[in-house]
Every structure is written in C-alpha cells, then in structure tokens.
C-alpha cells in the first residue's frame, strides 16, 4: 500500500487559525525583511562569505507563500536535515526522477533529471531556522547555453499547537538567486513569474508530503516501514532513526508509554514489523 493512500493528498495542510496568509513575492519590502532575518552572525566565516557574495549581487529574490502543515516537530526537522530520505521515498513511490547523493556531513549532490544539477550545503541549522547554499547548472531548451548560478535559501520553521493539541509547523522560505551569464538577468526578470510558480509548487508539494508522512506515522506506520525498507539509497542509521521517530509518534497517538530514543528498536517497532510480515 502506498503512503499516499493514508492521506487524501500530499499538499493537504490544515491551519490552526483562519488568519490571512502573510505576503509573498519579490517586492523590495519583502527582500529587505528577508535580509534582516538572515542569521549572518551565526554562520561560519566561510558560510558568511558565500552568503554575502550572493545577497550583495542577487539576480532574483523571492519569498515563497508560507506553508502551515500538520506535522510533528521531531519528524519535520529530521526530514529537512536528511533530504536523501525524502527523495528516496519519492523514488520508491515512483513519483520523481530526481537523484541525490550525500557527499559530506552536511552536503549533497542533486540532479532533477530535467537539466538542473548541482550541490547543496547546509550552512546553518537550528530548531527554527535553516540556511542552505546551492551551486549548480541548468542546461535545457529555455536557454541556448548552460546557465550557472548560486542560491541562498533561508527557511524558518515555527512550531504551533492548537487547542486540541495538534502540532503544526509554519514554514517560510526566502530564496536569493545569483546567475552568471551575460543577458540572463533580463531573461530571469522576464520569466520570474514562471520560475516563481515552479518554486512555489515544489515548496507546497514537498511540505505537503512531509505532513502526509507525519499523519501516516500516527495512523498507518506500517506503510512507512514498508516504504523505508525499499529505500536503498539511504544509510541504515538514517532509516533506523526515521522509523524510531515514526514509532514514537504512533505510540503517542495511541496513548502508549513512550520510551526515550535508543539506538535499537522498541516494542512498537517490533510489533509493526511482525504485523507487516504477517500480511505478506
């Protein structure tokens, strides 16, 4: 059974309040606000230098529409910090051609299968803020020659909880893109609405998928065990930690006693594996 059967759609997001969403787009006011909120003083000297070069010469800035998703905080942060797990799950489910490879403790090489490839590096991680540096190339029909560029992604994640004790994560993402090629800036500004639409869609779909994983952990964790078991491009310790988090979420949802995280499995995990084996 695919994970998607446990939720109505990936991008299904529930909001704890009915307040109007904050503004998004490319305005100067949003750009200035994004610059003020970059944690430059918390980056390493090298990370700060890379960031400064891009924000001082940005070709395209965009603040994506804020996403508010139902999700357990522990699971959200684990999946953000282990993107190879998300992509390998998509691959198992047959919904992506993207490939990703871990090339360092906080670095990844990625190829979207449609002409864009490059490296992603985490410059900063905290419970409420992530800063990433991306360096890559686009080769495709939209331009007569390859485009090389760099990007700083700044994502904030605020934890919310409503009256019925449901956890939500409120995500906001700012992107600063710097392109090299002569004449590309005109192209980028002409088509930035299209580019922004693609980014908005991808952000919405990705956060929606993470939410669906959290919902599945509460109600159908055996699906996560089955999918994770087929993920061949994820280190065993990452899969083990992911399933341990899933098991804790399920135990909490069922009102069971929850033990502190350990390096091994737990009773819930064992029971789920046995139940899964019995259905094969």
C-alpha positions as CSV (number, residue, x, y, z in Angstrom):
1,X,0.0,0.0,0.0
2,X,1.5,3.4,-1.0
3,X,1.9,6.1,1.6
4,X,-0.4,8.3,-0.4
5,X,-3.4,6.1,0.5
6,X,-3.1,7.1,4.1
7,X,-3.9,10.8,3.3
8,X,-6.1,12.5,0.8
9,X,-3.3,14.4,-0.9
10,X,0.3,15.4,-0.2
11,X,-0.4,19.1,-0.1
12,X,-3.3,18.8,2.3
13,X,-2.4,21.3,5.0
14,X,-4.5,22.3,8.0
15,X,-4.2,25.7,9.6
16,X,-4.7,26.3,13.4
17,X,-6.2,29.7,12.7
18,X,-8.2,31.3,9.9
19,X,-5.9,34.4,9.7
20,X,-4.9,35.7,6.2
21,X,-1.5,34.4,5.0
22,X,1.4,36.8,5.1
23,X,2.5,38.4,1.8
24,X,4.9,36.7,-0.6
25,X,6.6,37.7,-3.8
26,X,9.5,39.8,-5.0
27,X,8.9,43.2,-3.5
28,X,11.6,45.4,-2.1
29,X,9.9,45.4,1.3
30,X,10.0,41.5,1.4
31,X,13.6,41.5,0.2
32,X,14.7,43.9,2.9
33,X,12.8,41.9,5.6
34,X,14.5,38.7,4.4
35,X,17.9,40.3,4.6
36,X,17.3,41.5,8.1
37,X,16.3,38.0,9.2
38,X,19.3,36.2,7.8
39,X,21.4,34.9,10.7
40,X,24.7,36.1,9.2
41,X,26.4,36.4,12.7
42,X,25.7,32.7,13.3
43,X,27.3,31.4,10.1
44,X,30.9,30.3,9.9
45,X,33.3,32.8,8.2
46,X,33.2,30.8,5.0
47,X,29.5,30.4,5.1
48,X,29.1,34.2,5.8
49,X,31.4,35.0,2.9
50,X,29.4,32.8,0.4
51,X,26.2,34.3,1.6
52,X,27.4,37.9,1.4
53,X,28.5,37.4,-2.2
54,X,25.1,36.3,-3.3
55,X,22.9,38.7,-1.3
56,X,25.1,41.6,-2.5
57,X,24.5,40.7,-6.1
58,X,21.1,38.9,-6.3
59,X,19.6,38.4,-9.8
60,X,16.3,37.1,-8.4
61,X,14.8,37.3,-4.9
62,X,11.6,35.6,-4.0
63,X,9.7,34.9,-0.7
64,X,7.6,31.8,-1.3
65,X,4.0,31.5,0.0
66,X,4.0,30.5,3.7
67,X,3.0,26.9,4.3
68,X,1.3,25.7,7.5
69,X,1.2,22.0,7.8
70,X,0.2,19.4,10.4
71,X,3.4,17.7,11.4
72,X,5.3,16.5,14.5
73,X,8.3,18.8,15.0
74,X,10.8,15.9,15.5
75,X,9.8,14.3,12.2
76,X,9.8,17.6,10.3
77,X,13.3,18.5,11.3
78,X,14.6,15.0,10.7
79,X,13.3,15.0,7.1
80,X,14.6,18.5,6.4
81,X,18.0,17.5,7.6
82,X,18.0,14.3,5.7
83,X,16.7,15.2,2.2
84,X,18.0,11.9,0.7
85,X,15.3,10.1,2.7
86,X,12.5,12.3,1.2
87,X,13.8,11.8,-2.4
88,X,14.4,8.1,-2.0
89,X,10.9,7.7,-0.7
90,X,9.6,9.5,-3.7
91,X,11.7,7.3,-5.9
92,X,10.2,4.1,-4.3
93,X,6.7,5.5,-4.8
94,X,7.5,6.2,-8.5
95,X,6.8,9.9,-8.4
96,X,10.2,11.5,-9.2
97,X,13.3,11.3,-11.4
98,X,15.4,13.3,-9.0
99,X,18.6,11.7,-7.8
100,X,20.6,12.8,-4.7
101,X,23.9,11.6,-3.2
102,X,25.4,12.6,0.1
103,X,28.9,14.0,-0.5
104,X,29.7,15.3,3.0
105,X,28.4,15.6,6.5
106,X,26.1,18.5,5.5
107,X,26.4,18.4,1.7
108,X,24.5,16.7,-1.2
109,X,24.8,16.4,-4.9
110,X,21.5,16.5,-6.7
111,X,20.1,16.1,-10.3
112,X,16.5,16.8,-11.1
113,X,16.6,14.8,-14.3
114,X,15.3,17.8,-16.3
115,X,18.6,19.7,-16.8
116,X,19.4,21.1,-13.4
117,X,22.2,19.7,-11.3
118,X,24.4,20.9,-8.5
119,X,25.5,20.8,-4.9
120,X,23.6,21.7,-1.8
121,X,25.3,22.6,1.5
122,X,23.7,23.3,4.9
123,X,25.3,26.5,6.3
124,X,23.2,26.7,9.4
125,X,20.7,24.6,11.3
126,X,18.6,25.4,14.3
127,X,15.2,24.4,15.6
128,X,13.7,27.4,13.9
129,X,16.0,28.3,11.0
130,X,17.9,26.7,8.2
131,X,20.3,28.4,5.7
132,X,21.5,26.5,2.6
133,X,23.9,27.3,-0.2
134,X,23.3,25.8,-3.6
135,X,25.6,25.9,-6.6
136,X,24.5,24.4,-9.9
137,X,23.9,24.5,-13.6
138,X,20.8,24.5,-15.8
139,X,21.0,23.0,-19.3
140,X,17.8,22.9,-21.3
141,X,15.6,24.2,-24.0
142,X,14.8,27.5,-22.2
143,X,18.2,28.9,-22.9
144,X,20.7,28.3,-25.8
145,X,23.6,27.7,-23.5
146,X,24.1,26.4,-19.9
147,X,23.3,28.8,-17.1
148,X,25.4,28.6,-14.0
149,X,24.3,30.1,-10.7
150,X,24.2,30.1,-7.0
151,X,21.4,30.4,-4.4
152,X,21.0,31.1,-0.7
153,X,17.9,29.5,0.8
154,X,16.7,30.8,4.2
155,X,13.9,28.8,5.7
156,X,12.2,29.5,9.0
157,X,10.1,26.9,10.8
158,X,7.8,27.9,13.7
159,X,6.1,25.3,15.8
160,X,2.4,25.8,16.7
161,X,-0.1,23.8,18.6
162,X,-3.9,24.4,18.6
163,X,-6.5,23.8,21.3
164,X,-6.8,20.1,20.6
165,X,-3.0,19.6,21.0
166,X,-2.4,19.1,17.3
167,X,1.1,20.1,16.2
168,X,1.7,22.4,13.2
169,X,4.8,23.7,11.5
170,X,4.7,27.1,9.8
171,X,7.3,27.3,7.1
172,X,8.6,30.4,5.3
173,X,11.2,30.2,2.6
174,X,13.3,33.1,1.1
175,X,15.5,32.5,-1.9
176,X,18.3,34.7,-3.2
177,X,19.5,33.6,-6.7
178,X,22.6,34.8,-8.5
179,X,23.1,34.0,-12.2
180,X,26.3,34.3,-14.1
181,X,25.6,34.5,-17.8
182,X,25.5,37.9,-19.6
183,X,22.0,38.7,-20.5
184,X,20.5,36.2,-18.2
185,X,19.2,38.8,-15.8
186,X,16.8,40.2,-18.4
187,X,15.6,36.6,-19.1
188,X,15.2,35.9,-15.4
189,X,13.2,39.0,-14.8
190,X,11.0,38.4,-17.8
191,X,10.2,34.8,-16.7
192,X,10.5,35.2,-13.0
193,X,6.7,34.7,-12.6
194,X,7.0,31.3,-14.3
195,X,10.1,30.5,-12.2
196,X,8.4,31.6,-9.0
197,X,5.4,29.5,-9.8
198,X,7.5,26.4,-10.2
199,X,9.3,27.1,-6.9
200,X,6.0,27.8,-5.1
201,X,4.6,24.5,-6.4
202,X,7.6,22.5,-5.3
203,X,7.7,24.0,-1.9
204,X,4.0,23.3,-1.4
205,X,4.2,19.8,-2.6
206,X,7.3,19.0,-0.5
207,X,5.9,20.4,2.8
208,X,2.7,18.6,2.0
209,X,4.5,15.3,1.6
210,X,6.3,15.7,4.9
211,X,2.9,16.4,6.5
212,X,1.4,13.3,5.0
213,X,4.3,11.2,6.4
214,X,3.6,12.6,9.9
215,X,-0.1,11.8,9.5
216,X,0.8,8.3,8.3
217,X,3.1,7.8,11.4
218,X,0.1,8.4,13.6
219,X,-2.4,6.1,11.8
220,X,-0.5,3.7,9.5
221,X,3.2,3.5,10.4
222,X,3.4,0.0,8.8
223,X,3.3,1.9,5.5
224,X,6.3,3.9,6.4
225,X,8.2,0.7,7.5
226,X,7.3,-0.9,4.1
227,X,8.5,2.1,2.1
228,X,11.6,2.7,4.2
229,X,12.5,-1.0,3.7
230,X,12.7,-0.4,0.0
231,X,14.9,2.8,0.3
232,X,18.3,1.6,-0.9
233,X,20.0,5.0,-1.2
234,X,19.6,5.9,2.5
235,X,22.2,5.0,5.2
236,X,20.9,2.3,7.6
237,X,21.3,4.5,10.6
238,X,19.1,7.2,8.9
239,X,16.4,4.7,8.2
240,X,16.6,3.4,11.7
241,X,16.2,6.8,13.3
242,X,13.4,7.7,10.9
243,X,11.5,4.5,11.9
244,X,12.2,5.1,15.6
245,X,10.6,8.6,15.3
246,X,7.7,7.1,13.4
247,X,7.2,4.5,16.1
248,X,7.3,7.2,18.9
249,X,4.7,9.3,17.0
250,X,2.4,6.2,16.7
251,X,2.8,5.3,20.4
252,X,2.0,8.9,21.4
253,X,-1.1,9.0,19.1
254,X,-2.3,5.7,20.7
255,X,-1.7,6.9,24.2
256,X,1.0,4.3,24.8
257,X,4.0,4.8,27.1
258,X,6.9,6.3,25.0
259,X,10.5,5.5,25.9
260,X,13.4,7.8,25.3
261,X,15.1,7.4,21.9
262,X,17.6,4.5,21.8
263,X,20.0,3.1,19.3
264,X,17.9,0.0,18.9
265,X,14.3,-0.6,18.1
266,X,11.4,-0.7,20.5
267,X,8.3,-2.9,21.2
268,X,6.1,-0.9,18.8
269,X,8.7,-1.2,16.0
270,X,8.9,-5.0,16.6
271,X,5.1,-5.4,16.6
272,X,4.8,-3.4,13.4
273,X,7.4,-5.5,11.6
274,X,5.7,-8.7,12.7
275,X,2.3,-7.4,11.6
276,X,3.8,-6.3,8.2
277,X,5.5,-9.7,7.8
278,X,2.2,-11.5,8.5
279,X,0.4,-9.6,5.7
280,X,2.9,-10.5,3.0
